[in-house]
Amino acid sequence: MMRMGLLIVAVVFTGQMCRSSSIDDQKGFVGMKIVLSEDPKGFKVEGLLDGGPADKAGVKAEDVVTKMDKKEFDSVDDFIAYIRGKKPGDKVTMTIIREKKEKQIEVTIDKVPNPS
């Protein structure tokens, strides 16, 4: 399971594993470093790209994303595919658990940044 968590970090957080073509400029990006969470079930935010889409929207480290657009995800691959299937400018509503309270946060999808 930890290996899958590292995969999503590379794809969602930095985008470095998928910079093989300019098509990546049209794939979604939210700028979160996440790992699987069992309690509550979802994806725990371990870090955020400063100034990235999730950071700008108010997502915080330690939040647990339980749904996106009211959709639950059973695997890291499904979560990645959903985000990557969005285009820059699209909006998604993340349902998160923060300090045992559920909250919805709207995040505007951005394009995968160029690696520095």
N, C-alpha and C positions, 0 to 999 in steps of 0.2 A: 504493500500500500504506500509506503513512503516513496517508492520509486515513482508512482503515479503523481504524487504531490509535487515532486520535483519537476515532472514534465509540465504541469500546468504553470509552475513558476516561470519556466523558460518561455512558454508560449504566451501566456497572458501578461506576465510582468515585464519581460524584456523584449520578447518577440525575436530573439536572436536565432532560435532554431528554425524559423520559417522565413528568413530573409532571402529566399532564393530567386524571387522575381518581383517586379513592380506590382503584380496582382495583390501582394500583401497590403498595399496602400488602401485597398478597398475592403479589407477585413477588419472586423471589430477588435477593439482593445479597451480595457478598463483600468489597467495599471495596478492590479492587486497581486500580492504574493499570498497564496492560500494553501491550506492543507485540509485533508478530510477531517471532519468532526463527527463523532458519534453521538454526543450529548451536549447540545441539541444536534440532530442530524442535519448535516449540510457541509459548508466549507468555511473554515475558520480563517479570518484575515490575519496574516502574520506580519504583513507590511504593505505599504502603499508607495507608489511612485509619487514623489513630491510634485504637486501641480498636475498630476494625472487625472483622468476623468472621475475615478472613484473618490480620490482625495478632494477634488473640487466639490463633489456632491455631498460630502460630509461622512463618508464611510470611514470608520476608525479601526485601527489595529485591535484585535480581540473580538470584533463583531463576528457573528456567524451568519453567513448568507444561507437562508433556508429555501428561498424560492427566487426566481427571476421571472417577472411577468406572470406571476401566479403558478409557474411551472416548477415542479420539483425535479431534481436531478439525482440519479442513482450512481452515476459514475463521473469521474473527472473528464473522461472523453466526451460525454454528453454536454457537460458544462462548457468545455472548451468549444465544442462545435456550435453551441448556441451563441456564444459571444462572437466567435469568428464569423458566423453567418450574418451578423449585423453589419451595417455600413456606417462609416463615420457620419455623425449627425443624428443617427437613430437614438431614441430614448428607450431605456429599460427601467422597470421598477424592481428594485431589489427589496425583498423582504428579509430583514435581518433581526437577529436577537442580540440586544445590547443590555447588559446588566439585568438579564432575565425578562426583559420587556421586548415585545415585537414592535417593529417600526418599519415603515416603507420609505425608501430613498430612491429618487429618480436620478439616474445616471445617464449622461449623454455620451454615447459611444464615440471614440476617437479612432484614428488610424494607428496601426502599429508603428512606433517610432523607429527611426534609423538607429542602429547601435552606435554608441560613441566609442 
